[in-house]
């Protein structure tokens, strides 16, 4: 059986990390929370397949700086920006692959799943 894709969630709010982690896990992916504190991201040891990035972080770190740190650790990884604003912010637009408004879990799952091949149905065992 294949391992689920790993989704790195970058946020400065531990509650948001839990909420988005739960959504990602319920969708069949492995959630890897990464808390932003001051000007650093506490990256997990495990490698990630995709990044969910909160747009509004601490005063010491912008989303664009977080994109840079994620790209240096995981070159070529797709990044989805999460925000409560209506459109993808112009400063990060050239550096990310997708945008999802917060509070839209179905759209988030749909967007995450668009980066991974569909799951292959497991054959039923003969009885």
N, C-alpha and C positions, 0 to 999 in steps of 0.2 A: 504494500500500500504506500502511495506517495505521501511525503510530508506536506502539510499545508503551507502555502506561501506565508512568508513572515512580513508583517506590516509594522514598521517602526512609526510610533506616534510621538511627535515632538510637541510638547506644550509646557507652559509654565504653571499650570494649574493641576494639582494632583487629582482633583475631582474630574476634570475633563479627561485626563489620562484614563481614569477608571471607566468613564462613560463610553468613550470611543473604543477603548479596549474591549469592553463588553460587546459593543456593536460588531466589531471586527471578528471577535471570537464566535459570536452567534452566526456569523456569515460563513464560518468554516476556515478562517485564517488564524494564524498565530499572532497575537498582539505582543509587540515589544515596546513597552513604554520607555520614553526618554525625557526625563524632567529637565527643564531649562532653569538654571539657577544663576542669577547675575549674568555673566557673559560666557557661560559654558553650558554645554549639553552633556548630560550624563548618559552617554551611549551605552547600550548593553553590549556584552561580549559577542552575542550571536549576530550573524550577518542578517541583513534585511533584504527583501525583494522589492519593497516599495516604501515610500515615506508619506505619512499624513502630517502636515505641518500647520499648526495654528499660526495665523497671520500676526496676531497681536501678542507679542511676548513681553519680556521684562523691559524696563527702560534702558538697560545696558545692552540688549541684543535685539536687532531688527530681524524680521523674517528673512531678508536678503542675506544677512550674516549667517543665519541658521542654514539657509540653502547652501552657502559656501562650505560650512562645516560638514554638512551631510554629503555634499558632492566630493569633498576631499576624502572622507571615510569610505564612501560607497560610490565610486565613479560610475556614471551612466545610469544610476538608479532613477526610476520615475518618481516624481514628487507631486503630490496633490495638496493644494492649499485649502485649508478650512478657515472660513471667516464668517462673521455676522454681517459683513457689508454685502452689497448686491452684485458687485462685479469683481473680477480678478484685478487686484491692485497692479497698477502699471509698473511699479518698481520690480516686482518679482515675475511678472508675466513672461518675459523672455527666458526665464530660467526654470520654469515648471511645466508640467504636462497637463494639469487639470485643476479645476476649481470647483469646490462644493460649498454651498452655504451651510452654516451650522444649523442644526435643528431639522435636517432633512436626512434621516438615517437611511431611507430606501435609496435615495439618490447617491448617498455615500457608498453603500454596498454595490450599487450598479456601477459606479465609477471605478471603484477598486477592482471589481470583477472584470472590467474591460481590459485590464492589463495582464490578465492571466488566462490561459486556455481553459475552456470549460472542463469541469471535472468529468472524468470518464466513469460511467456507471460500472459498478462491480457486478460480474455475472453472479446470478443466484446459484447457490450450491444445490446439487442434485440431492433429492431426498429419497 
